């Protein structure tokens, strides 16, 4: 670093969607910004080893599934030939285009990007290890955006045949039999991709359900499909040991399975190690997440924290909005992170998406709600796609008829859930959705129809009118 670069009004540590979003917002607000990250371009785990590469592989899986299903409509394709190296190259090309574009955006905004590792010396000084050797950076404010890392099982280390999700995304090989530990969204997404590419997939989950916490009626269509596509799904089952010997063995509570690879997908943990946090007043909660207030300020006045490092939900779009709030707060704006709805999307087939209050959480919290659902079997558009395995669901306050939550399962559910987010944030009533004309025939029409179901006047699904 030159002398001109060793001072920053704002330094952002971590280049993921939260980090580069914060850096870009701060620059747009006229501040002098430095971004420190180990990669050549911004992107973080999401773009390099998470959201984007996984969705590229899931698109490949979707094409394979669609080609297979087409025989039901009178169009038969030959069995696909999978070139794993070419699939991986295409996925990598997508990543390079996006991260390269972010690098150009950083330059356009005059964000000083340092490729290196940062640790706190104190509340206004960073030590940075880079290719040019160690250096120091003085700052007025810092935004910590170091994200999270894959968790593993006690006593289990990642290897060539025991993978984290980040290993699996590199497509080291297509195993004949892949065992996935954990039936959360990452495990099921990777299982969907590898199953389409030719692996036999077995899932082991210690809890009684897949996608624990999501409403069961939303998960049911996905579970039905996965039971056909996967070799097996073991619920209420723990992994006792993984033995990576001449052959790879997984010991369950009642049996042992020989497999070719194991994907450990038991969650992620905050990346707070080796950051020099002990040299500041930053404090962590009992789960190891950084404590922050509504502006994302830590217990150290000069340091903010955003994204996965601050706690659930560990989602890129949450991190981005937190980063923008932190930058605005540093600039002196009245900003706070106080969303009514943070959408969650599981990019399986079918997709499962929800936002706001779930029926499950309403019951846990003792909140009285009413439910309205429109089955996709009554959707003309869903039937033309051969994808009636879906449902659109509204969670409603019976007193005010305000929309409290929205859930969608089906093709393109992730693209549709944003309407639900807007409805919740704008305090829309059921009648607002019902009176909003939706184009026909579309899947988005099911949101309007679900509202009409509540009122008892759905055109395509009969339910007696409410008294």
C-alpha positions in Angstrom: 0.0 0.0 0.0 1.1 3.5 -0.8 1.0 6.2 1.9 -2.0 7.6 0.2 -3.8 4.3 0.6 -3.1 3.6 4.3 -6.0 5.7 5.5 -9.7 5.1 4.9 -12.8 6.8 6.0 -14.6 3.4 5.7 -12.9 0.0 5.5 -15.0 -3.1 4.7 -13.5 -6.5 5.7 -14.9 -9.2 3.4 -16.0 -9.0 -0.2 -19.3 -11.0 -0.2 -22.7 -9.6 -1.1 -22.9 -7.8 2.2 -19.3 -6.5 2.0 -19.3 -5.3 -1.6 -22.8 -4.0 -1.1 -21.7 -1.9 1.9 -18.6 -0.7 0.1 -20.5 0.3 -3.0 -23.1 2.1 -1.0 -20.5 4.0 1.1 -18.7 5.0 -2.1 -22.0 6.2 -3.7 -22.6 8.3 -0.6 -19.3 10.1 -1.2 -17.0 8.4 1.3 -13.5 7.2 0.8 -13.7 3.4 0.9 -11.3 0.5 1.1 -12.4 -3.1 0.6 -10.1 -5.9 2.0 -10.7 -9.5 0.8 -8.5 -12.5 -0.2 -9.9 -12.7 -3.7 -8.9 -10.8 -6.7 -12.4 -9.4 -7.2 -15.4 -9.0 -4.9 -17.9 -11.8 -4.6 -17.2 -13.7 -1.4 -18.5 -17.2 -0.7 -21.8 -16.5 -2.4 -20.4 -15.9 -5.9 -17.2 -18.0 -5.7 -18.3 -21.0 -3.6 -22.0 -20.8 -2.8 -25.2 -19.2 -4.3 -24.0 -18.7 -7.8 -22.2 -21.9 -8.6 -24.8 -24.0 -6.9 -27.6 -22.3 -9.0 -25.6 -23.0 -12.2 -25.5 -26.7 -11.3 -29.1 -26.6 -10.4 -30.0 -25.1 -13.8 -28.2 -28.1 -15.4 -30.2 -30.4 -13.2 -33.4 -28.6 -14.3 -32.6 -29.0 -18.0 -32.0 -32.8 -17.4 -35.3 -33.1 -15.4 -37.3 -31.2 -18.1 -35.8 -33.4 -20.9 -36.8 -36.5 -19.0 -40.3 -35.3 -18.3 -40.9 -34.3 -21.9 -41.6 -37.9 -22.8 -44.9 -37.5 -21.0 -45.8 -34.9 -23.6 -44.7 -36.9 -26.6 -41.2 -35.6 -27.0 -38.4 -38.1 -26.2 -34.8 -37.2 -25.9 -31.8 -39.6 -25.7 -30.3 -40.2 -22.2 -28.0 -37.2 -21.6 -24.3 -37.7 -21.7 -22.7 -35.8 -18.8 -19.3 -34.1 -19.3 -18.6 -33.2 -15.7 -15.4 -31.2 -16.7 -17.4 -29.1 -19.2 -20.2 -28.6 -16.7 -17.7 -27.4 -14.1 -16.0 -25.1 -16.7 -19.4 -23.5 -17.6 -20.1 -23.0 -13.9 -16.7 -21.4 -13.4 -17.2 -19.1 -16.4 -20.4 -17.8 -14.9 -18.5 -17.1 -11.7 -15.7 -15.3 -13.5 -18.1 -13.1 -15.5 -19.9 -12.0 -12.3 -16.9 -11.4 -10.1 -15.0 -9.7 -13.0 -18.0 -7.4 -13.4 -17.9 -6.6 -9.7 -14.2 -5.8 -10.0 -15.1 -3.2 -12.7 -17.9 -1.8 -10.6 -15.4 -1.3 -7.7 -13.0 0.5 -9.9 -15.8 2.7 -11.3 -16.8 3.7 -7.8 -13.1 4.3 -6.9 -13.2 1.7 -4.2 -9.7 0.8 -3.1 -9.6 -3.0 -3.3 -6.8 -4.7 -1.3 -6.3 -8.4 -1.9 -5.3 -9.6 1.6 -6.3 -10.8 5.1 -7.2 -8.2 7.7 -7.0 -8.4 11.5 -7.8 -5.7 14.1 -4.9 -4.1 16.0 -7.3 -1.8 17.8 -10.6 0.0 17.1 -9.1 2.2 14.4 -6.2 0.1 13.0 -6.0 -3.0 10.8 -3.0 -5.2 10.1 -3.2 -6.4 6.6 -1.3 -9.4 5.2 -1.1 -9.2 1.4 1.2 -10.3 -1.4 3.2 -7.2 -0.8 3.8 -8.2 2.8 2.3 -6.9 6.1 1.0 -3.3 6.4 -1.3 -1.2 8.5 -4.5 0.7 7.6 -5.9 3.4 9.7 -9.7 3.9 9.5 -12.5 6.0 10.9 -15.1 3.2 10.6 -15.0 -0.4 9.7 -17.7 -2.8 8.5 -17.0 -6.5 9.4 -18.4 -8.8 6.7 -16.4 -12.0 7.0 -19.4 -14.3 6.6 -19.5 -17.9 7.6 -17.8 -21.2 7.0 -19.1 -24.8 6.7 -19.6 -26.7 9.9 -18.7 -30.3 10.2 -19.4 -33.3 12.5 -17.3 -33.8 15.7 -14.1 -35.7 14.8 -14.8 -35.5 11.1 -12.4 -33.7 8.8 -13.0 -32.8 5.1 -11.0 -34.7 2.6 -11.1 -35.8 -1.1 -14.1 -38.0 -0.4 -15.6 -36.2 2.6 -16.9 -32.9 1.3 -18.2 -29.6 2.5 -20.7 -27.9 0.1 -17.8 -25.8 -1.2 -15.9 -29.0 -2.1 -18.9 -30.5 -3.7 -19.4 -27.4 -5.9 -16.1 -28.0 -7.5 -17.4 -31.3 -9.0 -14.3 -33.3 -8.0 -16.1 -36.4 -9.5 -19.6 -37.7 -9.9 -19.9 -40.4 -7.2 -22.0 -43.5 -7.9 -23.3 -43.2 -4.4 -23.3 -39.9 -2.5 -24.4 -39.7 1.1 -25.5 -36.3 2.4 -25.5 -35.6 6.1 -28.2 -33.0 6.8 -31.5 -32.3 5.1 -31.4 -28.5 5.2 -31.6 -26.4 2.1 -27.9 -26.8 1.1 -27.9 -30.6 1.4 -31.2 -30.9 -0.6 -30.0 -28.5 -3.3 -26.7 -30.4 -3.7 -28.6 -33.7 -3.6 -30.9 -32.4 -6.4 -27.9 -31.4 -8.6 -25.8 -34.6 -8.1 -28.9 -36.9 -8.5 -29.5 -35.3 -11.9 -25.8 -35.7 -12.9 -26.1 -39.4 -12.2 -25.3 -40.0 -8.5 -27.4 -42.2 -6.3 -28.2 -40.0 -3.3 -28.9 -41.0 0.2 -29.8 -38.4 2.9 -29.4 -38.7 6.6 -31.1 -36.3 8.9 -31.1 -36.3 12.7 -34.5 -34.4 12.9 -37.9 -35.9 12.1 -38.4 -33.8 8.9 -36.5 -32.4 6.0 -36.3 -28.6 5.9 -37.1 -28.4 9.6 -38.9 -25.2 10.5 -40.6 -24.8 7.1 -44.4 -25.4 7.0 -45.1 -29.1 6.3 -47.7 -28.4 3.6 -45.0 -26.4 1.7 -42.4 -29.2 2.1 -44.7 -32.1 1.2 -44.6 -31.8 -2.6 -40.8 -31.6 -2.5 -40.5 -34.6 -0.1 -42.8 -36.6 -2.4 -40.6 -35.9 -5.4 -37.3 -36.5 -3.6 -38.4 -39.9 -2.3 -38.6 -40.9 -6.0 -35.4 -39.3 -7.1 -33.1 -40.2 -4.1 -32.1 -43.7 -3.1 -33.2 -43.2 0.5 -34.0 -40.5 3.1 -33.2 -41.5 6.7 -35.0 -39.3 9.2 -34.5 -39.3 13.0 -31.1 -40.8 12.3 -27.6 -39.8 13.5 -24.2 -40.5 12.0 -22.0 -42.3 14.5 -18.8 -42.3 12.5 -17.4 -41.8 9.0 -14.5 -44.2 8.2 -12.4 -43.1 5.3 -10.3 -46.3 4.8 -9.7 -48.3 1.7 -13.4 -47.8 1.2 -15.6 -45.1 2.6 -18.0 -46.2 5.3 -20.7 -44.3 7.1 -21.9 -45.8 10.4 -25.5 -45.0 11.3 -27.2 -46.0 14.5 -28.6 -49.2 13.0 -26.5 -50.0 9.9 -23.3 -49.1 8.0 -23.4 -47.9 4.4 -20.6 -48.0 1.9 -20.5 -44.9 -0.3 -18.2 -43.2 -2.8 -18.4 -39.7 -1.2 -20.0 -37.9 1.8 -21.3 -34.4 1.8 -21.4 -32.9 5.3 -24.2 -30.3 5.2 -25.0 -29.6 8.9 -25.0 -25.8 8.7 -22.5 -23.0 8.8 -20.7 -21.2 11.6 -19.7 -17.5 11.8 -16.2 -16.7 10.6 -14.9 -14.8 13.6 -11.6 -16.6 14.2 -8.2 -14.9 13.8 -9.7 -11.5 13.3 -8.2 -9.8 16.3 -11.6 -9.1 17.8 -10.0 -9.4 21.2 -8.2 -6.2 20.5 -11.6 -4.4 20.3 -14.7 -4.1 22.4 -16.7 -6.3 20.0 -18.7 -9.0 21.8 -20.1 -12.3 20.7 -23.4 -14.0 21.7 -23.6 -17.6 23.0 -23.6 -19.0 19.5 -20.5 -17.1 18.5 -22.2 -14.4 16.4 -21.2 -10.7 16.6 -23.7 -8.6 18.6 -25.1 -5.6 16.7 -27.8 -3.0 17.1 -30.4 -2.0 14.5 -27.8 0.1 12.6 -25.5 -3.0 12.6 -23.1 -1.2 15.0 -21.1 -3.5 17.4 -20.2 -2.8 21.0 -17.2 -1.0 19.5 -18.4 2.5 18.4 -16.3 2.6 15.3 -17.0 -0.9 14.0 -20.1 -2.3 12.3 -20.9 -5.9 11.4 -23.2 -7.4 8.8 -24.3 -10.7 7.2 -23.7 -14.2 8.4 -21.2 -13.1 11.1 -24.1 -11.4 12.9 -26.5 -14.4 12.9 -29.6 -16.0 11.3 -30.8 -16.1 8.7 -27.6 -16.7 6.9 -28.7 -15.3 3.5 -26.9 -13.2 0.9 -29.8 -10.8 0.4 -30.1 -10.1 4.1 -26.4 -9.3 4.2 -26.7 -6.9 1.3 -29.4 -4.9 2.9 -27.6 -4.9 6.3 -24.5 -3.6 4.5 -26.4 -0.7 2.9 -27.9 0.2 6.3 -24.4 0.2 7.9 -23.0 2.5 5.2 -26.0 4.8 5.5 -25.6 4.9 9.3 -21.9 5.8 9.0 -22.9 8.6 6.6 -25.2 10.0 9.2 -28.5 8.9 7.7 -31.4 7.7 9.7 -31.2 4.1 8.8 -32.0 0.8 10.6 -32.4 -2.8 9.7 -36.0 -3.6 10.6 -37.6 -5.8 7.9 -41.0 -7.4 8.3 -40.1 -10.2 5.9 -36.8 -11.7 4.8 -37.6 -14.2 2.0 -36.1 -17.7 2.1 -35.8 -19.9 -1.0 -34.8 -23.5 -1.4 -33.8 -24.0 -5.0 -34.7 -27.6 -5.3 -37.3 -29.0 -7.7 -39.9 -28.0 -6.9 -38.6 -24.8 -5.3 -39.9 -23.9 -1.8 -40.1 -20.2 -0.8 -41.6 -18.3 2.1 -41.6 -14.9 3.7 -42.9 -13.3 6.9 -44.8 -15.3 9.5 -45.1 -19.0 8.8 -48.0 -21.1 10.1 -45.4 -23.2 12.1 -44.1 -20.1 13.9 -47.6 -18.7 14.4 -48.5 -21.9 16.3 -45.3 -21.8 18.3 -45.9 -18.1 19.3 -49.6 -18.6 20.0 -50.6 -16.1 17.2 -54.1 -16.7 15.8 -54.0 -16.8 12.0 -56.1 -18.0 9.1 -54.7 -19.9 6.1 -55.7 -19.6 2.5 -54.2 -22.0 -0.1 -54.5 -22.3 -3.8 -53.4 -25.7 -5.2 -51.5 -25.6 -8.5 -53.5 -28.5 -9.8 -56.2 -25.8 -10.4 -53.7 -23.5 -12.3 -53.9 -23.6 -16.0 -50.3 -22.4 -16.4 -49.0 -25.1 -14.0 -50.8 -27.8 -16.0 -49.4 -26.5 -19.3 -45.9 -27.0 -17.8 -46.8 -30.4 -16.4 -46.0 -29.0 -12.9 -49.1 -29.1 -10.8 -47.0 -30.2 -7.8 -47.2 -26.8 -6.1 -49.2 -24.7 -3.7 -49.5 -21.0 -2.9 -50.3 -20.1 0.7 -51.3 -17.0 2.6 -51.0 -16.5 6.4 -53.6 -13.9 7.4 -54.5 -12.0 10.5 -58.2 -12.8 11.0 -59.0 -9.5 12.7 -57.5 -7.1 10.2 -57.2 -9.5 7.2 -53.6 -8.3 6.8 -51.1 -10.5 5.0 -48.6 -11.8 7.6 -46.9 -14.4 5.6 -46.7 -16.0 2.2 -45.4 -19.4 1.2 -45.0 -20.9 -2.3 -43.9 -24.3 -3.5 -43.5 -25.0 -7.2 -41.6 -24.2 -10.3 -40.2 -20.6 -10.1 -41.4 -20.2 -6.5 -38.2 -18.2 -5.7 -39.0 -15.7 -8.5 -42.6 -15.3 -7.2 -42.0 -14.8 -3.5 -41.0 -11.2 -3.9 -44.7 -10.2 -4.4 -45.3 -11.7 -1.0 -42.5 -9.8 0.6 -43.9 -6.5 -0.9 -47.4 -7.4 0.4 -46.1 -8.0 3.9 -43.9 -4.9 4.0 -46.7 -2.7 2.6 -49.2 -4.1 5.2 -51.4 -5.3 2.3 -54.8 -6.8 3.0 -56.1 -10.0 1.4 -58.4 -7.9 -0.7 -55.5 -5.9 -2.0 -54.0 -9.1 -3.6 -57.4 -10.2 -4.8 -58.2 -6.9 -6.5 -54.7 -6.6 -8.1 -55.2 -8.0 -11.7 -52.6 -10.7 -12.4 -51.8 -11.8 -16.0 -53.4 -15.0 -17.2 -52.2 -17.7 -17.6 -49.2 -17.3 -15.2 -48.0 -18.9 -12.0 -48.2 -15.5 -10.3 -51.9 -15.7 -10.8 -52.0 -18.3 -8.0 -51.2 -15.5 -5.5 -54.4 -13.6 -6.5 -56.3 -16.9 -6.5 -55.2 -17.7 -3.0 -56.5 -14.3 -1.9 -59.8 -15.1 -3.7 -59.9 -18.5 -1.9 -59.9 -16.7 1.4 -62.8 -14.5 0.3 -64.6 -17.5 -1.1 -64.8 -16.3 -4.6 -61.9 -18.0 -6.4 -62.8 -18.6 -10.0 -60.8 -21.8 -10.4 -61.0 -23.4 -6.9 -64.2 -23.7 -5.0 -64.4 -22.9 -1.3 -67.6 -21.6 0.3 -67.7 -17.9 0.8 -66.9 -16.7 4.3 -69.8 -15.6 6.4 
